[in-house]
Every structure is written in C-alpha cells, then in structure tokens.
Amino acid sequence: MTFSPLPPTNRILSPRTGWTRDHWEAMADQLLDAVVPYASPGQARYDLPGRASWSGVRSDGLEGFARTFLLAAFRIAGAGGAAPPGLIERYADGLAAGTDPSAPDSWPELTDCSQQMVEAASIAIGLHETRAWLWDRLDSSVQERVVEWLGGFVGRRTWDNNWMLFQTVSEEFLKSVGGPYRQEEIDRGLARIEEWYVGDGWYTDGGTRNFDYYCGWALHLYPLMWTRMSGASGGVYRERLHTFLTTYQHFFGSDGAPMHQGRSLTYRFAALAPVWLGALADATPLSAGQTRKLASSVVRHFAERGVPDERGLLSLGWYGTFLPATQSYSGPASPYWASKGFLGLLLPPDHPVWTEREQPLPLDEHDVVAAIPATGLLLHGTRHDGVVRLVNHGSDHGAPPDDPHYARLAYSTRTGPDHGQSADNHITVAPASPRGAIHPLTCEDRTASSFYETPDGTRITTTSTVRGPWEIRVHTITPPNDSPVPEADHAAADAPPVPVGDHPAADISVVREGGYAVADFSPPAVATGPGWALARRADGLTSALVGLYGWQRATVVRDVEANAFGPHSATPRLEADRPGTHVTLVVLSGDAVHPGALRDAIGVEVRADAVEITFPDGDTVSVARS
C-alpha cells in the first residue's frame, strides 16, 4: 500500500516542529488506511501480523477493531463528521458484524477479567464521541446488539487496577443510551481510584507502587472521559490533572522522546493522552502553543525513526519490533492504544491549541529538575542535549523479579534498560541481588533516596543527588546483622583497571554497579581508565561511570539484541572487593565526557555520619550515611 506523504512543514505556525493539525490528520489517516488489508470480511476484526497475545487471536482481532476505532472516533468527531470517505461506514459495518453471534468474525463475549473489557471501554468512548455521526445512524437492531454485547459488563468482576475504570465508562455509555447498567458499578471504579491517589497529581495503578504511564493514559484519562458522558463537573479530576502536568511535561526530551520507563511502552505516543486531555478539560499549566509543541514533538520523533513501519503499522516494540520490552498480554494490535495520543483531534480546528504559535517548553530554554515526592521519582534534564533522566527511588510495580522497566535506579529519554546480563543502573552484591521492593526514604529538591534488601537481608541504601547531566549516588551496604562493614581499600581505586575475568577470591563478596546502557546499530565505542568506564554511541551520546569512593575496578559490559534502542549495547560498570560505602558519579550526556577530569575535580569526604561532596565550582552537598 502506498501512503501519501505528510504535508509540508509550517515553520511560521510551528517554528520548532513544523507540524500543524494537517499533519495530525494525515498521520491518523495513514494509520487507519494501513490496517484495512487486515480487516475480516465483516470489518469486525483486524487480524494484524505479529506475535499473538495470551488472550488468543479472536480477542486480538477485536483489539484491532476497538483500538483503531478509538482513533477513527477522534478523527470523525474532530472533523464534525466530515471524515475521509468510507471511514464511518467501515466501523459501522464492523459494529454490526462483531455483535452478530452468527457472523464468522463476531466478538467474544465479555467475561470476568477478560481482555474484552479493555476493548469495550474503547468502543464505548468511541461511540459516545461519534454519537451524532455513527451511533444515532445505526440500525436499531444493531444498536440493540451493541447494547447487549456491552451489557455483558454488568455484574462482572475486573482486575483491581485501572481496569475498574473500563467498567465505569462502559456502563455510563450504556446508561446514556437506555441500556442495562448498575450505578454502584459505575461509582465503584471512581471510588477505588481515591484510594490510589498519592498526591502531587499521581495515582498508583492498583495499590502497590505502580508509577508509570498508566497514571496518565488511564487513571487520569478515563475519569475525565466519564465526565464527558455523564455531564459531571469533575472538578477534582481536573485539579489533579493540572498538578500532574506540572511535572509530567518533563517526561519528554526536547526532541520529543518519551521517558523509557514502565510497562506497555509499545503504546508509544499514548503517553500524550494526558497532555491533550489537559487542553480538552481546561486543566493544564501549559499554554496552547506549548501543548502542541510537546505533542507534535513526540509523534514527529517516532515518525522520523520508522514508526509506523514500512507497512504503515505500529509494531510490538519501540522504534522497531523488540519483543523483550513487551508483555505477555500484548498482541499485534496492542500498540494501537497509541490512538489515545490523538485525543487532541477532538479539539476543533479553531481551538487555540491548533491556531496559536508553538511556544518553547522549559527544557528548551534551561536545565530542569523536578522532584515528585509522592512517587519517589526525580527528573533532571539538560537543555544543551535535550536529554531527560529519571532517577527511580519509588516505582517498583509491586516488586516483580527484577523487571528492568521498574527495577533500575535510573532511566532516560535516550536510553532503555538492557534485557540481558549487564545490570545497568543497578547496584548488586554477589551473588547477584535483584532490586526487589523499593522502600522510598526522601525525595525533594535535587535529592532522592531509598533502600532495598537482598534475599539474605543485606540492606542497600542509595541516595541520589543530581546536577546537570550528573547523578552522584552514595550507597551504604549494611549486612543482615547490622554490624559495621570495614571500608574497602579506597586507595586501590587509583590503580589501573583489572582486566575482565580477573576477580578476587571466591570467598569475598563483590559489589557491582552499572551505569546507563547505550545502544545503537553499531557497537558503541568503549574506554576505561583508573576508576572509570565509558561507552559512546556514534551520535555522541555517552554513558560514563566514575568511581569516587569505594571502587577498585572499572569495565564495560557488552550485549547483543538486548535493548530496544539498538542491537548492540554497552554498559559501563564498577566493581569493589568488599561492601561498604560506595560513591559513584553517573553521567549520561550528548556532550563530550572526560571521566578522568571529573574524577579529579569532584571531591568526596566520607565521615562517620555523612558523605560530603564538593563539585568543581565549590558547591557542596552533604548526604547522611544511613
């Protein structure tokens, strides 16, 4: 299939991205056109190529319909019904066939905790937003069948997380068209998220420390979409969204790259849902020009890196297909939750978000630091290279076994965690100790801290202090019996690095810490020196790890096919012979990095009660020893 090119850029209206509403409509049309060859005879399923989910191919086909229908609904409603030819009819036919039990491509019924619940919510929202152009024009028999199928939600059990809101919006739509519903089930999801609200505009997704994109594209999105159905004021939801966006805007690099942290990253620009929602609900600290600049930067970022692919499809991965970064519930149509990123099309063409000139975001003009105390997350971004880094002292997703998208100490907009053996952005005591439950301690200004415990009860407490592209980590390792740990021979850190494989005696524990894994289509360049290691991509993005106290060796660990950002990855690593106090400088920068000079210029004094760090300009930071 041949796709029309995107419109020419408009640097008058959009000086930073060149994108306007025309680009958004063209991109939406390309995505919708590309799935047509994969439609079932009745248009009720889109059986896209790719790995099937654990729900099976029939459910995957429904997912293809529901998630692309959400995009179609935004396109139709935003154009006042003046959609591309055949678009409304295509989805009307699919609704008729999908709800006809005798049709070969009929949809599976809704059952307790089934994937159909997720897709029903997208269909309900889509039908509400296109009511005048689609629902009201459906034959009454089709309307009845749709109501009957959606009505399968009534009385059903959902998972105790964002899924509860699928029931809220689906039954609210049923209520609005005279279908079956239970008010207590509509209210239940809204009541449940009150227990998950932790402050600073953030919800946890289901009661454990789940801080990720689901906060925006689900826990903020569905309550405010419910208000569009119910007519409720939703004041508290708007206030929380406004607060959320004050820091969430910093989850994106100046080039539009989203922070690569958390699950379901294959939804890509769904991360824009709360950004557009802020404008839609009049609940944003961003100006109209900033909103469009941020949103257009993100979609353009992916478009310039092969997303969608040569078939016009969204694959299971990040830039290209990369299955290790997906989950078992993800099928070939799962990436089309990216449709949520087109929510802004509901804003009419004459809305300021489309007519005002793009305006710069804070990162475009200066470095940013943003602490989110309720979550234990600390962001620091640098204007000169546009990179944002996320220091993680609070999100562990209920502590699954070493999930690389939650267990790392840091993430960024330009790197992803390795799924191999490099243990990037992690400190461990041999035998290898996965970072389990994260216990947050502090998070304010430029500093955050937490601890985790190894299976044998060893406690590893880490305090992070950020400054520009630097993060200084102070680690204190405490054995199970709480006895003091003799300090390592820190003078040995001045010795040349020991070759890989030359380890201390087996009866001595080894402490290891990794920096950021950088990945590319060619092997990154690497270098090591006394107390430091470095890996650099071809474009200059550099990850460096500098031992400031308590480390003896430095090396670089390479891997292949382990990273969403490229097939070749490299991670700088430090090693020590004995656990104790360890101080590390972690650097991720698009600028030149000189680890030896940094090691000489940053002072560290370890006292009984604190570690004092002196930066090259003379500023000092004191970190309490836990």
C-alpha positions in Angstrom: 0.0 0.0 0.0 1.3 3.5 -0.9 0.7 6.3 1.6 0.5 10.0 0.8 3.4 11.9 2.3 2.8 14.2 5.2 2.0 17.8 4.4 4.9 20.3 4.1 6.1 21.7 7.4 4.8 25.1 8.5 7.6 26.9 10.3 5.5 30.1 10.8 2.8 28.5 12.9 5.1 25.8 14.3 8.7 27.1 14.3 10.0 24.1 16.4 8.3 21.1 14.9 6.8 22.3 11.6 3.7 20.3 12.4 0.1 21.5 12.3 -3.3 19.9 12.6 -3.0 18.9 9.0 -0.1 16.7 9.9 -2.0 15.1 12.8 -5.0 14.3 10.5 -2.7 12.9 7.8 -0.9 10.7 10.3 -4.2 9.4 11.7 -5.5 8.7 8.1 -2.3 6.8 7.3 -2.6 4.6 10.4 -6.3 3.9 9.7 -5.7 3.1 6.0 -2.8 0.8 6.8 -5.0 -1.7 8.7 -7.6 -2.1 6.0 -5.9 -5.0 4.3 -6.1 -7.0 7.6 -9.8 -6.5 8.2 -12.1 -9.5 8.4 -14.8 -9.9 5.8 -17.3 -8.2 8.1 -14.8 -5.5 9.2 -15.3 -6.5 12.8 -11.7 -7.7 13.3 -8.3 -6.5 12.3 -6.0 -9.5 12.3 -2.7 -7.8 12.2 0.6 -9.6 11.7 2.8 -10.3 14.8 3.0 -12.4 17.9 -0.4 -13.3 19.4 -1.3 -12.4 23.0 -2.2 -14.8 25.7 -5.9 -13.9 25.0 -5.8 -15.6 21.6 -6.3 -14.5 18.0 -10.0 -13.9 18.3 -9.5 -11.4 21.1 -6.5 -9.9 19.3 -8.8 -9.2 16.2 -11.3 -7.4 18.4 -8.4 -5.4 19.9 -7.5 -4.4 16.4 -11.0 -3.1 15.8 -11.5 -1.4 19.1 -8.2 0.5 19.3 -8.3 1.7 15.7 -12.0 2.7 16.2 -10.9 5.0 19.0 -8.6 6.7 16.6 -11.3 6.8 14.0 -13.7 8.3 16.5 -11.3 11.2 17.3 -10.8 11.8 13.6 -14.6 11.7 12.9 -15.7 13.8 15.8 -12.9 16.3 15.4 -13.9 16.9 11.8 -17.5 17.3 12.7 -18.4 14.2 10.8 -16.5 15.2 7.7 -14.3 12.1 7.9 -12.4 10.5 5.0 -14.8 8.6 2.6 -15.9 5.3 3.9 -14.4 5.6 7.4 -17.7 5.9 9.3 -19.3 3.1 7.2 -16.3 0.8 7.7 -16.7 0.9 11.5 -20.5 0.8 11.4 -20.2 -2.4 9.4 -17.7 -3.8 12.0 -20.1 -3.0 14.9 -22.9 -4.8 13.1 -20.8 -7.9 12.4 -18.9 -8.0 15.7 -22.1 -8.1 17.7 -23.9 -10.7 15.5 -23.3 -14.1 17.1 -23.9 -15.8 13.7 -21.2 -13.8 12.0 -17.8 -15.6 11.4 -16.0 -12.6 12.8 -18.2 -11.9 15.8 -16.6 -10.8 19.0 -16.1 -12.9 22.1 -18.5 -12.2 25.0 -17.4 -10.2 28.0 -16.4 -12.4 30.9 -14.8 -11.8 34.2 -11.3 -10.1 33.9 -11.2 -10.7 30.1 -9.4 -8.6 27.6 -12.7 -7.8 26.0 -13.3 -5.4 28.9 -10.4 -3.3 27.8 -11.6 -3.1 24.3 -15.3 -2.5 25.3 -14.2 0.7 27.0 -12.6 2.0 23.8 -15.7 1.1 21.8 -17.9 2.9 24.4 -15.8 6.1 24.3 -15.7 6.0 20.5 -19.5 5.6 20.3 -20.0 8.4 22.7 -17.8 10.8 20.8 -19.3 10.0 17.4 -22.9 9.6 18.6 -24.3 12.1 16.0 -22.5 10.6 13.1 -22.4 6.9 13.9 -24.4 5.7 16.8 -27.6 7.6 16.0 -27.4 6.4 12.4 -27.0 2.7 13.2 -30.0 0.5 12.5 -32.0 -0.1 15.7 -31.2 -3.8 15.6 -27.5 -3.1 15.5 -27.9 -0.7 18.4 -29.7 -3.4 20.4 -26.9 -5.9 19.7 -24.2 -3.4 20.7 -26.0 -2.7 23.9 -26.4 -6.4 24.6 -22.7 -7.0 24.0 -21.5 -4.1 26.1 -24.1 -5.1 28.7 -22.0 -8.2 29.3 -20.0 -5.8 31.6 -22.8 -5.6 34.1 -22.2 -7.8 37.1 -18.7 -8.8 36.0 -15.5 -8.7 38.0 -12.5 -6.7 36.8 -8.9 -6.7 37.9 -8.3 -4.4 40.9 -6.4 -1.7 38.9 -7.1 0.7 36.1 -9.4 -2.0 34.6 -12.1 -0.9 37.1 -12.5 2.3 35.0 -13.3 0.3 31.9 -16.4 -0.7 33.7 -17.2 2.9 34.7 -17.1 4.3 31.2 -18.7 1.3 29.5 -21.7 1.2 31.8 -22.0 5.0 31.8 -22.4 4.8 28.0 -25.0 2.1 28.4 -26.8 4.3 30.9 -26.8 7.2 28.4 -28.5 5.1 25.6 -31.0 3.3 27.9 -29.1 0.1 28.2 -28.5 -2.1 31.3 -26.1 -0.7 34.0 -25.6 -0.7 37.7 -24.9 2.6 39.3 -22.8 1.0 42.0 -20.5 -0.4 39.4 -20.0 3.0 37.7 -19.3 4.5 41.1 -17.1 1.7 42.3 -14.2 2.5 39.9 -14.3 6.2 40.7 -14.3 5.4 44.4 -11.4 3.0 44.1 -9.0 5.4 42.5 -9.5 7.7 45.5 -7.6 5.1 47.5 -4.9 5.1 44.9 -4.3 8.8 44.8 -0.9 9.5 46.5 -0.6 13.3 45.9 1.4 15.5 43.5 -1.2 14.7 40.8 -0.2 11.0 40.8 -2.1 7.8 41.2 -0.6 4.4 41.7 -2.1 1.7 39.5 -3.7 -0.7 41.9 -2.4 -0.3 45.4 1.3 -1.1 45.0 4.0 1.3 43.9 3.0 1.3 40.2 4.1 4.7 39.0 4.3 4.7 35.2 2.4 5.9 32.1 -0.8 4.3 33.2 -1.3 7.2 35.6 -1.8 9.5 32.6 -3.3 7.3 29.8 -5.7 5.5 32.2 -6.2 6.8 35.7 -6.4 10.5 34.6 -8.0 9.8 31.2 -11.0 7.6 32.0 -12.5 9.7 34.8 -12.5 12.8 32.7 -13.8 10.9 29.7 -16.5 9.7 32.0 -17.4 13.3 32.8 -17.9 13.9 29.1 -20.5 11.1 29.1 -22.2 11.9 32.4 -22.1 15.7 32.5 -20.4 15.6 35.9 -18.2 18.6 36.7 -15.1 16.5 37.5 -13.5 19.4 39.4 -11.3 17.2 41.5 -10.1 15.3 38.4 -9.2 18.5 36.6 -7.3 19.8 39.6 -5.3 16.6 39.9 -4.5 16.6 36.2 -3.3 20.2 36.3 -1.0 19.3 39.2 0.2 16.1 37.4 1.1 18.0 34.2 3.4 20.4 36.1 5.9 17.6 36.4 4.7 15.2 33.7 5.7 17.7 31.0 9.3 16.9 31.9 9.0 13.2 31.0 9.9 14.1 27.4 13.2 15.1 25.9 13.3 18.3 23.8 13.4 16.1 20.7 10.1 14.5 21.7 11.5 11.3 23.0 9.3 10.0 25.9 10.9 8.6 29.1 11.6 4.9 28.6 10.3 3.5 31.9 7.4 1.3 32.9 5.3 -1.3 31.1 3.3 -1.2 27.9 5.9 1.1 26.3 4.8 -0.2 22.9 1.8 2.2 23.2 4.4 4.9 22.4 2.6 8.2 21.9 -0.4 7.2 24.0 1.9 9.0 26.6 0.4 12.2 25.1 -3.1 11.4 26.3 -2.9 13.4 29.5 -1.2 16.3 27.7 -4.1 16.7 25.2 -6.6 15.9 28.0 -5.3 19.0 29.9 -6.3 21.2 27.0 -9.6 19.3 26.4 -10.6 19.7 30.1 -9.2 23.1 30.6 -6.9 21.6 33.2 -3.3 22.3 32.2 -0.5 24.6 33.2 0.8 24.5 29.6 -0.1 27.2 27.1 -1.9 26.2 23.9 1.4 26.6 22.0 3.4 24.5 24.5 0.8 21.8 24.4 1.0 21.4 20.6 4.8 21.7 20.6 5.1 18.9 23.1 2.6 16.7 21.4 3.9 17.2 17.9 7.5 16.7 19.0 6.6 13.2 20.3 4.8 11.9 17.2 7.3 13.5 14.9 10.1 11.8 16.9 8.7 8.4 16.2 7.8 9.2 12.6 11.4 10.2 11.9 12.5 6.8 13.3 10.4 4.5 11.3 7.1 4.5 13.3 4.8 3.5 11.7 6.9 0.9 9.8 7.1 0.4 6.0 3.7 -1.3 6.0 2.2 1.7 7.9 1.7 -0.5 11.0 2.7 0.0 14.7 4.8 -2.9 15.7 5.4 -4.5 19.1 8.4 -2.6 20.2 9.7 1.0 20.5 11.2 2.2 17.2 11.2 -1.3 15.6 10.0 -4.6 16.8 11.5 -5.6 20.2 9.5 -8.2 22.0 11.5 -8.3 25.3 10.1 -4.9 26.0 6.5 -6.1 25.7 4.3 -8.1 28.0 2.5 -11.4 27.5 -0.8 -9.7 27.3 0.4 -7.7 24.3 -0.8 -8.8 20.9 -0.2 -7.5 17.4 -2.9 -4.8 17.7 -1.9 -3.7 21.3 0.3 -0.9 20.1 -2.8 0.9 18.8 -3.6 2.2 22.3 -1.4 4.8 20.7 -4.7 6.1 19.4 -5.1 7.9 22.8 -2.2 10.1 21.7 -4.6 11.6 19.1 -7.1 12.8 21.7 -6.3 16.4 20.6 -8.2 15.9 17.4 -11.4 16.3 19.5 -10.4 19.9 19.9 -11.9 21.8 16.9 -9.6 23.3 14.2 -10.2 26.8 15.6 -9.1 25.9 19.1 -6.0 27.9 20.3 -4.1 24.6 20.6 -4.2 24.5 16.8 -4.1 28.2 15.9 -1.6 29.6 18.4 2.1 29.6 17.5 4.2 26.9 19.1 5.9 28.0 22.3 9.0 26.6 23.9 8.9 24.3 26.9 11.1 24.8 30.0 13.7 22.3 28.8 14.0 24.3 25.5 15.3 27.2 27.5 17.1 25.9 30.6 18.0 22.8 32.6 15.2 21.4 34.6 15.0 19.5 37.9 11.6 18.2 39.1 11.1 16.1 42.3 7.8 14.2 42.7 7.9 13.4 46.4 4.8 11.2 46.5 6.3 8.8 44.0 10.0 8.9 44.8 10.8 10.0 41.2 13.3 12.7 40.5 13.8 14.2 37.0 16.7 16.1 35.7 17.0 17.4 32.1 19.7 19.3 30.3 19.0 22.0 27.7 22.2 21.6 25.7 21.5 18.0 24.7 17.7 17.8 25.3 18.1 14.6 27.4 15.9 14.0 30.5 16.8 11.4 33.1 14.5 9.8 35.7 16.0 8.7 39.0 13.9 6.0 40.4 13.5 5.7 44.2 9.9 4.8 44.3 8.3 2.8 41.4 8.7 -1.0 41.6 5.4 -2.3 40.1 4.8 -4.5 43.2 8.4 -5.7 43.0 8.2 -8.4 40.3 11.5 -10.4 39.9 14.0 -7.8 38.6 11.7 -6.2 35.9 14.1 -4.0 34.0 11.4 -1.4 33.4 10.9 -0.8 37.1 14.0 -2.2 39.0 16.6 0.2 37.7 17.9 3.2 39.6 17.6 5.5 36.5 16.0 5.8 33.1 16.2 8.3 30.3 14.6 9.6 27.1 17.6 8.4 25.0 18.3 5.0 26.5 16.5 1.8 27.5 17.4 -0.8 30.1 19.2 -3.9 28.8 17.2 -7.2 29.0 20.4 -9.2 29.2 23.0 -9.6 31.9 24.5 -6.1 32.1 22.6 -4.9 35.2 22.6 -1.3 34.0 21.7 1.3 36.6 21.7 -1.2 39.4 24.0 -1.9 42.4 24.3 -5.5 43.5 26.2 -7.7 46.0 27.4 -11.1 44.8 25.7 -13.4 44.4 23.6 -11.2 42.1 20.9 -9.5 44.1 17.9 -8.2 42.2 16.4 -4.9 43.3 13.1 -6.1 44.9 10.7 -3.9 46.7 11.8 -0.3 46.8 11.5 1.5 50.1 11.5 5.3 49.5 13.1 7.5 52.1 13.3 11.0 50.7 12.5 12.9 47.5 12.9 16.7 47.4 14.7 19.4 45.5 17.7 17.7 43.9 17.9 14.6 46.1 16.1 11.3 46.5 16.9 8.1 48.4 15.6 4.6 49.0 16.7 1.2 50.1 16.1 -2.4 49.1 17.0 -5.7 50.7 18.7 -8.7 49.2 17.3 -12.2 49.8 19.8 -12.7 52.7 18.7 -9.5 54.4 21.5 -7.2 53.3 20.3 -3.6 53.0 21.5 -1.4 50.2 20.6 2.3 50.8 21.1 4.7 47.9 20.9 8.5 47.9 21.0 10.3 44.5 21.9 13.9 44.1 21.5 15.4 40.6 23.3 18.3 38.9 23.0 19.0 35.2 23.8 15.7 33.4 25.3 14.2 36.5 23.9 12.0 39.2 26.0 11.2 42.3 25.0 8.1 44.1 26.0 7.4 47.7 25.5 3.7 48.5 25.6 2.3 52.0 25.6 -1.5 52.2 24.6 -3.0 55.6 24.8 -6.7 56.3 21.9 -8.6 58.0 23.4 -8.4 61.5 23.8 -4.6 61.2 27.5 -4.9 62.1 29.8 -2.3 60.7 31.4 -3.1 57.4 35.1 -2.5 57.1 35.8 0.1 54.5 37.5 -1.2 51.3 41.0 -0.2 50.3 39.9 3.0 48.6 43.5 3.8 47.5 43.2 0.9 45.2 40.8 2.9 43.1 43.8 4.8 41.7 45.2 1.6 40.3 44.8 0.7 36.6 41.6 -1.3 35.8 41.9 -5.0 36.2 41.1 -7.0 33.0 37.6 -8.6 32.7 37.6 -12.0 34.4 40.3 -11.2 37.0 38.2 -11.3 40.1 39.1 -11.5 43.8 38.9 -14.7 45.8 35.6 -16.5 45.7 35.0 -16.1 49.5 35.0 -12.3 49.2 31.8 -10.6 48.1 32.0 -8.4 45.0 29.9 -5.3 44.7 29.0 -4.2 41.1 27.2 -1.1 39.8 26.2 -0.4 36.2 25.6 2.9 34.5 23.2 3.7 31.6 23.2 1.1 28.8 23.7 2.9 25.5 22.6 1.0 22.3 23.0 1.6 18.6 23.0 -0.2 15.3 26.8 -0.5 15.5 28.8 -1.4 18.6 29.3 1.6 20.9 32.9 2.8 21.4 34.2 2.0 24.9 37.0 3.1 27.1 38.2 2.5 30.6 40.7 4.2 32.9 41.7 4.4 36.6 38.3 4.2 38.4 36.1 4.9 35.4 34.4 3.4 32.3 32.7 4.9 29.3 30.5 3.8 26.4 29.7 6.2 23.5 27.2 5.9 20.6 28.0 7.0 17.1 25.9 10.1 17.6 27.9 11.1 20.7 25.5 10.1 23.4 27.8 9.0 26.2 27.3 6.9 29.3 30.1 7.1 31.9 30.6 5.7 35.4 33.2 7.2 37.7 34.2 5.7 41.0 34.6 8.5 43.5 35.0 6.3 46.6 35.0 2.6 47.5 35.6 1.1 44.0 38.6 -0.9 42.7 37.9 -1.8 39.1 36.1 -0.5 36.0 35.0 -2.3 32.9 32.4 -2.2 30.2 29.8 -5.0 29.6 28.6 -5.5 26.0 25.4 -7.3 24.9 23.6 -8.0 21.6 19.8 -8.0 20.9 19.1 -6.9 24.5 18.0 -3.3 24.1 15.0 -1.6 22.5 17.3 1.2 21.2 19.6 -0.9 19.0 21.1 -4.4 18.6 24.4 -3.5 20.1 24.6 -2.2 23.7 27.3 -1.3 26.2 27.2 -0.6 29.9 30.0 0.9 32.0 30.5 -1.0 35.3 32.4 -0.5 38.5 33.4 -3.3 40.9 34.6 -3.5 44.5 36.0 -6.3 46.6 34.1 -5.6 49.8 30.7 -3.9 50.6 30.7 -0.7 52.5 30.2 2.9 51.4 30.5 3.5 47.7 30.2 6.8 45.9 29.6 6.9 42.1 29.3 9.6 39.5 26.8 8.6 36.8 26.9 10.6 33.6 24.6 10.5 30.5 25.3 13.3 28.1 25.2 14.2 24.4 28.2 16.3 25.1 31.8 15.2 25.4 32.6 13.5 28.7 36.0 13.3 30.3 35.8 10.9 33.2 39.3 11.3 34.4 39.0 15.0 34.7 35.7 14.7 36.5 37.2 12.2 39.0 39.9 14.6 39.8 37.6 17.6 40.1 34.8 16.2 42.3 35.8 15.9 46.0 34.4 13.3 48.4 34.9 13.2 52.1 33.4 10.2 54.0 32.7 10.9 57.7 31.1 8.7 60.3 27.7 10.4 59.9 27.7 11.8 56.3 29.3 12.0 52.9 30.3 15.4 51.8 30.5 16.0 48.0 32.3 19.1 46.6 31.6 20.0 43.0 34.1 21.6 40.7 32.6 25.1 41.3 33.0 24.7 45.1 29.4 23.9 45.9 29.0 21.2 48.5 26.3 18.6 49.2 26.1 16.6 52.4 24.5 13.2 52.3 23.6 11.4 55.6 25.0 7.9 55.9 22.2 5.5 56.7 
